[in-house]
């Protein structure tokens, strides 16, 4: 929680002062040249997080969105860091932005913290959890929002429409924030097109603590995601996250 809160403090200060430069990574196929921004804040926050981790846990490995992967060298503990998730939102002043820090032991999430610029409390805060513990918010246990009789909300990629028969759909622009919101019950389901490890590691820890789960799309269909395997630095799968009921409905719809 401490590292995520420190990251959030840096993000808030930069947003208030607007003292950052914006650069552009290579765009995805078919996207505009300025469609994949990265700010100085992304890099500064990741650098600060990496320094803290290296100083306290020199034998752990780190995979971050901006600086890439350490030489993993068989490390049992890997930290997955997305310093500013939702950079397009951030540089445009939208508060739908997150900073995500997950800890994996042999690929399994054992802790996660996601600072979010907007939360259920209508203010910034940190959703966090550790293996075997409850979902927490800013240091206190947080009960997942219960089901309601009105139509619930699902986070879904832009252009995807099939889940609209069951849920009102939102495109929030931050995978980490979408997973945190689903763990907290603000969204009933999250459908992510191709998140990377740093997008999903902390979120999976939160989901597990909240009694939810995630499914990854594999060659044989939607499979429960309990641990990240293979080349962690390049891990990416379509992902569904939610409680068991929501997952069953979503798989049924998406498998037609």
SERO-4910 file (N, C-alpha, C, O; in steps of 0.05 Angstrom, whole numbers):
BEGIN
 pado doro    nc1    nc2    nc3   cac1   cac2   cac3    cc1    cc2    cc3    oc1    oc2    oc3
  Unk    A     17    -24      0      0      0      0     17     25      0     11     45    -14
  Unk    A     39     25     15     56     49     18     67     58     -9     67     81    -16
  Unk    A     77     39    -25     89     45    -51     67     56    -70     72     76    -84
  Unk    A     44     44    -70     22     54    -87     13     82    -79      8     99    -96
  Unk    A     11     87    -53      3    113    -44     24    134    -51     18    157    -59
  Unk    A     50    127    -49     71    146    -57     70    152    -86     74    174    -95
  Unk    A     64    131   -102     61    135   -131     38    154   -137     40    172   -153
  Unk    A     15    150   -123     -8    168   -126     -2    196   -119    -11    215   -132
  Unk    A     14    200    -98     21    228    -90     37    241   -112     33    265   -117
  Unk    A     55    227   -124     70    238   -146     52    245   -170     55    266   -183
  Unk    A     34    227   -176     16    231   -199     -2    256   -194     -6    272   -211
  Unk    A    -13    258   -170    -30    281   -163    -15    307   -165    -25    327   -175
  Unk    A     10    307   -155     26    332   -156     32    340   -184     30    364   -191
  Unk    A     38    320   -201     44    327   -229     18    337   -243     20    355   -260
  Unk    A     -4    325   -237    -29    333   -249    -37    362   -241    -46    377   -257
  Unk    A    -32    368   -216    -38    395   -206    -21    416   -219    -30    438   -227
  Unk    A      5    410   -222     24    429   -232     25    429   -263     36    448   -275
  Unk    A     15    407   -275     18    403   -304     46    406   -313     52    417   -335
  Unk    A     65    397   -297     93    400   -303    104    374   -313    120    361   -299
  Unk    A     96    366   -337    107    342   -349    107    344   -379     91    359   -391
  Unk    A    125    329   -391    126    328   -420    113    302   -429    112    282   -414
  Unk    A    103    301   -454     89    278   -465    104    269   -490    110    285   -508
  Unk    A    111    243   -491    123    232   -514    105    210   -525     83    206   -515
  Unk    A    113    196   -547     95    177   -559    111    151   -565    132    152   -577
  Unk    A     99    129   -556    110    103   -563    100     95   -591     81    107   -601
  Unk    A    112     75   -603    101     66   -629     72     58   -626     65     43   -608
  Unk    A     55     67   -644     26     60   -642     20     32   -651     36     19   -665
  Unk    A     -2     22   -642    -11     -4   -652    -20     -2   -681    -24     20   -692
  Unk    A    -22    -25   -694    -29    -26   -722    -56    -12   -727    -76    -17   -713
  Unk    A    -56      6   -745    -81     21   -752    -87     44   -734   -108     56   -737
  Unk    A    -70     51   -715    -75     72   -696    -59     97   -704    -39     95   -718
  Unk    A    -68    120   -695    -55    145   -701    -27    147   -688    -23    134   -668
  Unk    A     -9    162   -700     18    164   -689     19    175   -660     38    169   -646
  Unk    A     -1    191   -652     -1    203   -625    -21    189   -607    -31    201   -588
  Unk    A    -26    163   -613    -47    149   -597    -36    133   -574    -52    122   -559
  Unk    A     -9    132   -570      2    116   -549     21    134   -532     46    130   -534
  Unk    A     11    152   -516     28    171   -503     42    159   -478     32    140   -466
  Unk    A     65    170   -471     78    164   -446     89    191   -436    101    206   -451
  Unk    A     84    196   -410     93    221   -399    118    218   -382    125    195   -375
  Unk    A    131    240   -376    154    239   -357    145    227   -330    161    215   -316
  Unk    A    120    231   -323    110    221   -297    110    191   -297    117    179   -277
  Unk    A    102    178   -319    103    149   -321    131    139   -313    134    121   -297
  Unk    A    151    151   -326    178    142   -322    189    149   -295    203    133   -282
  Unk    A    183    173   -285    193    181   -258    180    163   -236    194    155   -218
  Unk    A    155    157   -239    141    141   -218    153    113   -218    158    101   -197
  Unk    A    156    101   -242    167     74   -243    196     74   -232    203     55   -217
  Unk    A    212     94   -238    239     95   -228    239     96   -197    255     82   -185
  Unk    A    221    112   -186    220    114   -156    211     87   -144    222     79   -124
  Unk    A    191     74   -156    182     48   -145    204     28   -147    209     13   -128
  Unk    A    218     27   -170    240      8   -173    262     12   -152    273     -7   -142
  Unk    A    268     37   -147    289     43   -128    281     33   -100    298     22    -85
  Unk    A    256     37    -93    247     27    -66    248     -3    -65    257    -14    -44
  Unk    A    239    -17    -85    239    -46    -85    267    -57    -84    274    -75    -68
  Unk    A    285    -46   -101    313    -55   -102    327    -51    -76    343    -67    -68
  Unk    A    321    -29    -63    334    -23    -37    325    -42    -15    341    -49      3
  Unk    A    300    -51    -16    290    -68      5    292    -98     -2    295   -114     16
  Unk    A    290   -104    -27    289   -132    -36    308   -136    -60    298   -140    -82
  Unk    A    334   -135    -56    352   -136    -79    352   -162    -94    361   -164   -117
  Unk    A    341   -184    -82    340   -210    -96    314   -214   -111    310   -235   -123
  Unk    A    296   -194   -111    271   -196   -126    274   -184   -153    291   -167   -158
  Unk    A    259   -194   -172    259   -183   -199    235   -164   -203    216   -165   -189
  Unk    A    238   -147   -223    217   -126   -229    212   -126   -258    230   -126   -275
  Unk    A    186   -126   -265    177   -122   -293    159    -98   -293    139    -97   -279
  Unk    A    167    -77   -308    152    -53   -309    145    -45   -337    158    -54   -356
  Unk    A    123    -30   -341    115    -23   -367    135     -6   -382    139     -9   -406
  Unk    A    148     12   -367    165     32   -380    194     23   -383    207     27   -404
  Unk    A    205     10   -362    233      2   -362    238    -27   -369    260    -36   -369
  Unk    A    216    -42   -374    219    -69   -382    225    -88   -358    218    -82   -335
  Unk    A    237   -111   -365    241   -132   -345    270   -133   -337    288   -130   -353
  Unk    A    275   -138   -311    302   -144   -301    309   -172   -313    292   -186   -323
  Unk    A    334   -178   -311    343   -205   -316    331   -223   -294    340   -223   -272
  Unk    A    310   -238   -301    295   -252   -280    312   -273   -266    310   -276   -242
  Unk    A    328   -287   -281    348   -305   -269    336   -325   -249    349   -331   -229
  Unk    A    312   -334   -254    300   -354   -236    290   -342   -210    284   -358   -191
  Unk    A    287   -316   -208    276   -304   -183    249   -314   -176    231   -315   -194
  Unk    A    244   -323   -151    218   -333   -143    198   -310   -141    174   -314   -146
  Unk    A    207   -286   -133    189   -263   -128    193   -243   -151    216   -234   -156
  Unk    A    172   -236   -164    172   -217   -186    151   -195   -180    128   -201   -174
  Unk    A    160   -170   -182    142   -148   -179    133   -138   -206    150   -136   -224
  Unk    A    108   -133   -210     97   -123   -235     86    -95   -231     68    -91   -215
  Unk    A     97    -76   -245     92    -47   -240     82    -33   -264     94    -33   -286
  Unk    A     59    -21   -262     49     -3   -282     47     25   -268     27     29   -253
  Unk    A     66     42   -273     67     67   -257     44     86   -261     33     97   -242
  Unk    A     35     89   -286     11    105   -292     -5     90   -313      2     89   -337
  Unk    A    -26     78   -304    -43     63   -323    -67     81   -330    -82     89   -312
  Unk    A    -70     87   -355    -90    106   -364    -76    132   -370    -86    154   -364
  Unk    A    -53    130   -384    -37    155   -389    -53    174   -407    -51    198   -403
  Unk    A    -68    164   -426    -84    182   -443   -104    198   -426   -107    222   -430
  Unk    A   -116    184   -407   -134    198   -389   -119    219   -373   -128    242   -370
  Unk    A    -96    211   -362    -80    229   -345    -71    254   -360    -75    276   -349
  Unk    A    -61    252   -384    -50    275   -398    -73    294   -407    -69    317   -412
  Unk    A    -98    283   -408   -121    299   -415   -136    309   -391   -157    322   -394
  Unk    A   -126    303   -367   -139    313   -343   -162    296   -332   -176    305   -314
  Unk    A   -167    272   -344   -188    255   -334   -178    240   -309   -156    229   -310
  Unk    A   -193    238   -288   -184    225   -263   -185    195   -264   -179    182   -244
  Unk    A   -192    183   -287   -193    154   -289   -165    143   -295   -159    135   -318
  Unk    A   -148    143   -275   -120    136   -277   -112    120   -252   -124    124   -231
  Unk    A    -93    102   -256    -85     84   -234    -55     80   -234    -42     85   -254
  Unk    A    -45     71   -211    -17     61   -209    -18     34   -196    -29     31   -174
  Unk    A     -8     14   -210    -12    -14   -202     14    -28   -195     34    -26   -210
  Unk    A     15    -41   -171     39    -55   -162     30    -83   -153     16    -85   -133
  Unk    A     39   -104   -167     32   -131   -159     57   -147   -152     79   -141   -162
  Unk    A     54   -166   -134     76   -183   -126     69   -212   -131     48   -221   -122
  Unk    A     86   -226   -146     81   -253   -153    103   -271   -141    126   -264   -140
  Unk    A     94   -294   -131    113   -315   -122    109   -339   -140     88   -352   -140
  Unk    A    130   -345   -156    128   -366   -176    103   -363   -193     90   -383   -199
  Unk    A     97   -338   -200     75   -332   -218     48   -328   -205     30   -318   -218
  Unk    A     46   -334   -179     20   -331   -165     20   -305   -151     39   -297   -137
  Unk    A     -2   -290   -152     -4   -264   -139     -6   -268   -108    -23   -282    -99
  Unk    A     12   -255    -94     12   -257    -65      5   -230    -52      0   -228    -28
  Unk    A      6   -208    -67     -1   -182    -57     -5   -164    -81      6   -167   -103
  Unk    A    -22   -144    -77    -27   -124    -98    -38    -98    -86    -53    -99    -66
  Unk    A    -31    -76    -98    -41    -50    -90    -45    -33   -115    -28    -32   -133
  Unk    A    -68    -21   -117    -75     -4   -140    -85     23   -130   -106     25   -118
  Unk    A    -69     44   -134    -78     71   -128    -95     80   -151    -88     77   -174
  Unk    A   -119     91   -145   -137    100   -165   -144    130   -161   -148    138   -138
  Unk    A   -144    145   -182   -150    174   -180   -179    179   -173   -185    200   -163
  Unk    A   -196    159   -178   -224    161   -171   -232    134   -159   -223    113   -169
  Unk    A   -248    133   -138   -255    109   -124   -285    109   -116   -299    129   -121
  Unk    A   -294     88   -103   -321     87    -92   -326    109    -72   -349    117    -67
  Unk    A   -305    119    -59   -307    140    -39   -307    168    -52   -307    188    -38
  Unk    A   -308    169    -78   -308    195    -93   -283    212    -86   -285    236    -84
  Unk    A   -260    198    -83   -235    211    -79   -213    191    -86   -219    168    -89
  Unk    A   -188    200    -89   -166    181    -94   -162    162    -70   -169    169    -47
  Unk    A   -152    139    -75   -146    120    -54   -133     95    -65   -130     92    -89
  Unk    A   -126     77    -47   -112     52    -54   -128     28    -46   -136     24    -23
  Unk    A   -134     11    -66   -145    -15    -62   -122    -34    -59   -103    -34    -75
  Unk    A   -122    -51    -39    -99    -69    -35   -108    -95    -21   -129    -96     -8
  Unk    A    -91   -115    -24    -96   -142    -12    -71   -158    -11    -52   -152    -26
  Unk    A    -71   -177      6    -49   -196      7    -61   -224      8    -84   -227     15
  Unk    A    -45   -244      2    -54   -272      1    -67   -280     28    -54   -277     49
  Unk    A    -91   -290     27   -105   -299     51   -119   -277     66   -133   -283     86
  Unk    A   -116   -252     58   -128   -230     72   -152   -219     57   -157   -227     34
  Unk    A   -166   -199     69   -189   -188     55   -181   -166     35   -159   -156     36
  Unk    A   -199   -159     18   -196   -135      2   -197   -111     21   -214   -109     39
  Unk    A   -179    -92     17   -177    -68     34   -177    -43     18   -171    -43     -6
  Unk    A   -184    -21     31   -183      5     18   -171     24     39   -182     28     60
  Unk    A   -148     36     32   -134     55     49   -130     44     78   -134     58     97
  Unk    A   -123     18     80   -116      7    106   -139     -7    121   -134    -18    142
  Unk    A   -163     -6    111   -186    -18    125   -200    -38    106   -201    -34     82
  Unk    A   -210    -60    117   -224    -79    101   -248    -67     87   -261    -49     97
  Unk    A   -252    -76     62   -274    -65     46   -291    -88     35   -281   -106     22
  Unk    A   -317    -87     42   -335   -108     32   -343   -101      3   -348    -78     -4
  Unk    A   -343   -121    -14   -350   -117    -42   -379   -108    -44   -397   -119    -30
  Unk    A   -385    -89    -60   -412    -78    -63   -431   -101    -72   -424   -116    -90
  Unk    A   -453   -103    -58   -472   -125    -64   -487   -120    -90   -489    -98   -100
  Unk    A   -497   -142   -101   -514   -141   -125   -538   -123   -119   -548   -122    -97
  Unk    A   -548   -110   -140   -571    -92   -138   -592    -99   -159   -585   -113   -178
  Unk    A   -617    -91   -155   -638    -98   -174   -636    -83   -200   -649    -91   -220
  Unk    A   -621    -61   -201   -619    -46   -226   -598    -58   -244   -582    -76   -235
  Unk    A   -597    -49   -268   -578    -59   -288   -550    -51   -280   -544    -28   -275
  Unk    A   -532    -71   -278   -505    -66   -269   -487    -58   -293   -496    -57   -316
  Unk    A   -462    -52   -287   -443    -41   -306   -420    -61   -310   -411    -74   -292
  Unk    A   -411    -63   -335   -387    -78   -342   -368    -61   -357   -376    -44   -374
  Unk    A   -342    -64   -351   -321    -50   -366   -314    -68   -389   -309    -92   -386
  Unk    A   -313    -56   -413   -308    -72   -438   -293    -55   -458   -295    -31   -458
  Unk    A   -276    -68   -475   -261    -52   -494   -279    -37   -513   -302    -45   -519
  Unk    A   -269    -15   -523   -284      0   -543   -289    -16   -568   -271    -30   -577
  Unk    A   -313    -14   -578   -320    -29   -602   -332    -57   -597   -345    -68   -614
  Unk    A   -328    -68   -573   -340    -94   -566   -368    -89   -555   -372    -72   -538
  Unk    A   -387   -104   -566   -415    -97   -560   -431   -121   -549   -454   -117   -540
  Unk    A   -420   -145   -550   -437   -168   -544   -447   -169   -515   -469   -180   -510
  Unk    A   -433   -158   -496   -441   -159   -469   -464   -139   -462   -475   -139   -440
  Unk    A   -471   -122   -482   -491   -102   -477   -519   -113   -471   -535    -99   -459
  Unk    A   -524   -138   -478   -550   -150   -472   -553   -155   -442   -576   -157   -432
  Unk    A   -531   -157   -427   -532   -163   -399   -525   -139   -381   -536   -135   -360
  Unk    A   -506   -122   -391   -496   -100   -375   -495    -74   -390   -492    -74   -415
  Unk    A   -498    -52   -376   -489    -27   -388   -459    -27   -389   -446    -36   -370
  Unk    A   -447    -17   -411   -419    -19   -415   -404      7   -412   -415     28   -420
  Unk    A   -380      6   -402   -363     30   -399   -335     23   -409   -325      1   -404
  Unk    A   -323     42   -422   -295     40   -430   -280     60   -412   -282     85   -417
  Unk    A   -265     51   -393   -253     69   -373   -225     77   -380   -215     98   -370
  Unk    A   -212     62   -397   -185     71   -406   -162     63   -388   -140     73   -392
  Unk    A   -167     46   -368   -146     37   -350   -153      9   -341   -172      5   -326
  Unk    A   -138    -11   -350   -143    -38   -343   -140    -43   -313   -157    -57   -301
  Unk    A   -120    -31   -301   -116    -35   -272   -139    -23   -256   -149    -36   -237
  Unk    A   -149      0   -264   -172     12   -251   -197     -5   -255   -212     -8   -236
  Unk    A   -201    -16   -278   -224    -33   -284   -223    -58   -266   -244    -66   -256
  Unk    A   -200    -70   -262   -198    -93   -244   -203    -86   -215   -216   -100   -201
  Unk    A   -192    -63   -207   -197    -54   -179   -227    -48   -175   -238    -56   -154
  Unk    A   -240    -35   -194   -268    -29   -192   -285    -55   -191   -305    -56   -177
  Unk    A   -277    -75   -206   -291   -100   -206   -288   -115   -180   -307   -126   -169
  Unk    A   -264   -115   -169   -260   -127   -142   -277   -113   -122   -288   -126   -104
  Unk    A   -279    -87   -123   -295    -72   -104   -325    -73   -109   -341    -65    -92
  Unk    A   -333    -83   -133   -361    -86   -139   -374    -62   -152   -398    -61   -155
  Unk    A   -357    -42   -160   -368    -19   -174   -376    -27   -202   -397    -18   -212
  Unk    A   -360    -43   -215   -368    -56   -240   -371    -86   -234   -356    -97   -217
  Unk    A   -391    -98   -246   -396   -126   -240   -377   -145   -255   -372   -167   -247
  Unk    A   -367   -135   -277   -350   -151   -295   -331   -132   -309   -337   -109   -315
  Unk    A   -307   -143   -314   -287   -129   -332   -279   -148   -354   -273   -171   -349
  Unk    A   -280   -138   -379   -272   -153   -402   -249   -138   -415   -253   -116   -426
  Unk    A   -224   -148   -412   -201   -134   -422   -190   -148   -447   -188   -173   -447
  Unk    A   -183   -133   -467   -177   -145   -493   -150   -160   -492   -149   -183   -500
  Unk    A   -129   -147   -484   -102   -159   -483    -85   -145   -461    -65   -132   -468
  Unk    A    -92   -148   -436    -75   -135   -415    -48   -149   -413    -45   -172   -420
  Unk    A    -29   -133   -405     -2   -144   -399      0   -151   -370    -18   -146   -354
  Unk    A     22   -164   -362     26   -172   -335     23   -149   -315     10   -152   -295
  Unk    A     35   -126   -322     34   -103   -304      5    -92   -301     -1    -78   -281
  Unk    A    -12    -97   -321    -40    -89   -318    -55   -107   -299    -73    -97   -285
  Unk    A    -48   -132   -299    -66   -152   -287    -56   -164   -260    -73   -175   -245
  Unk    A    -30   -163   -254    -20   -177   -231    -32   -167   -205    -42   -184   -189
  Unk    A    -32   -141   -200    -44   -131   -175    -74   -135   -175    -85   -142   -154
  Unk    A    -86   -132   -198   -115   -135   -199   -124   -163   -192   -144   -167   -179
  Unk    A   -108   -183   -200   -115   -211   -194   -114   -216   -163   -130   -230   -152
  Unk    A    -95   -203   -150    -93   -206   -121   -118   -193   -108   -129   -204    -89
  Unk    A   -127   -171   -118   -151   -158   -107   -176   -175   -112   -192   -178    -94
  Unk    A   -178   -185   -137   -201   -202   -143   -203   -226   -125   -224   -233   -115
  Unk    A   -180   -240   -121   -180   -263   -103   -189   -256    -75   -204   -271    -63
  Unk    A   -179   -234    -65   -187   -226    -38   -216   -219    -36   -228   -222    -14
  Unk    A   -228   -209    -58   -256   -202    -58   -275   -225    -63   -299   -221    -64
  Unk    A   -264   -249    -67   -281   -272    -73   -288   -274   -102   -307   -288   -109
  Unk    A   -274   -260   -119   -278   -261   -148   -256   -278   -162   -240   -290   -148
  Unk    A   -257   -278   -188   -237   -293   -203   -232   -280   -230   -247   -262   -238
  Unk    A   -212   -290   -244   -207   -281   -271   -204   -306   -289   -195   -327   -281
  Unk    A   -213   -302   -314   -210   -323   -335   -193   -311   -357   -197   -289   -366
  Unk    A   -174   -327   -366   -157   -319   -389   -165   -335   -414   -171   -359   -411
  Unk    A   -165   -323   -437   -172   -337   -461   -148   -351   -472   -128   -339   -480
  Unk    A   -149   -378   -471   -128   -395   -481   -137   -409   -507   -160   -406   -515
  Unk    A   -120   -425   -519   -128   -439   -543   -152   -457   -539   -168   -461   -556
  Unk    A   -154   -468   -514   -176   -487   -508   -200   -473   -497   -219   -486   -488
  Unk    A   -200   -446   -497   -223   -431   -487   -217   -415   -462   -193   -412   -455
  Unk    A   -237   -406   -448   -233   -390   -424   -225   -408   -401   -240   -427   -394
  Unk    A   -202   -402   -389   -191   -418   -368   -186   -400   -343   -178   -377   -345
  Unk    A   -190   -412   -320   -186   -397   -295   -157   -389   -293   -139   -405   -296
  Unk    A   -152   -364   -287   -125   -353   -284   -118   -353   -254   -129   -337   -239
  Unk    A   -100   -371   -246    -91   -372   -219    -62   -364   -216    -53   -354   -195
  Unk    A    -47   -367   -237    -19   -360   -237    -11   -352   -266    -22   -362   -285
  Unk    A      8   -334   -268     19   -325   -293     42   -343   -300     60   -348   -284
  Unk    A     43   -353   -325     63   -372   -333     76   -363   -359     65   -346   -373
  Unk    A     98   -376   -366    111   -371   -391    129   -346   -389    140   -340   -367
  Unk    A    132   -332   -411    149   -308   -412    134   -285   -399    118   -272   -412
  Unk    A    139   -280   -374    123   -260   -359    125   -233   -371    106   -217   -370
  Unk    A    149   -226   -381    153   -199   -392    135   -194   -416    130   -170   -422
  Unk    A    126   -215   -429    110   -211   -453     82   -225   -450     69   -230   -470
  Unk    A     75   -231   -425     49   -244   -421     27   -225   -429     27   -201   -422
  Unk    A      7   -236   -444    -16   -220   -451    -38   -239   -461    -33   -256   -478
  Unk    A    -62   -237   -449    -85   -253   -457   -110   -237   -455   -111   -218   -439
  Unk    A   -131   -243   -471   -157   -232   -465   -165   -241   -437   -160   -264   -429
  Unk    A   -179   -224   -422   -185   -230   -394   -213   -222   -387   -224   -202   -396
  Unk    A   -226   -239   -371   -252   -233   -359   -248   -234   -329   -234   -252   -319
  Unk    A   -260   -215   -315   -258   -215   -286   -285   -208   -274   -300   -191   -284
  Unk    A   -292   -222   -252   -317   -217   -238   -323   -240   -219   -306   -257   -214
  Unk    A   -347   -239   -208   -355   -262   -191   -364   -285   -208   -366   -283   -233
  Unk    A   -368   -308   -196   -374   -332   -211   -398   -329   -229   -398   -339   -251
  Unk    A   -419   -317   -219   -444   -314   -234   -439   -297   -259   -447   -304   -281
  Unk    A   -426   -274   -255   -420   -256   -278   -402   -270   -299   -406   -267   -323
  Unk    A   -383   -285   -289   -365   -299   -308   -380   -320   -324   -375   -322   -348
  Unk    A   -398   -335   -312   -413   -355   -326   -430   -342   -349   -431   -352   -371
  Unk    A   -443   -320   -342   -459   -306   -362   -442   -295   -385   -449   -298   -408
  Unk    A   -419   -283   -377   -402   -271   -398   -390   -292   -416   -389   -288   -441
  Unk    A   -381   -314   -406   -370   -336   -422   -392   -346   -441   -387   -351   -465
  Unk    A   -416   -349   -431   -438   -359   -448   -443   -340   -471   -447   -349   -494
  Unk    A   -443   -314   -466   -447   -294   -487   -425   -294   -507   -429   -294   -531
  Unk    A   -400   -293   -497   -377   -291   -514   -370   -316   -530   -355   -316   -549
  Unk    A   -382   -339   -521   -377   -364   -535   -397   -370   -557   -394   -391   -570
  Unk    A   -416   -353   -561   -436   -359   -582   -424   -356   -610   -438   -359   -630
***
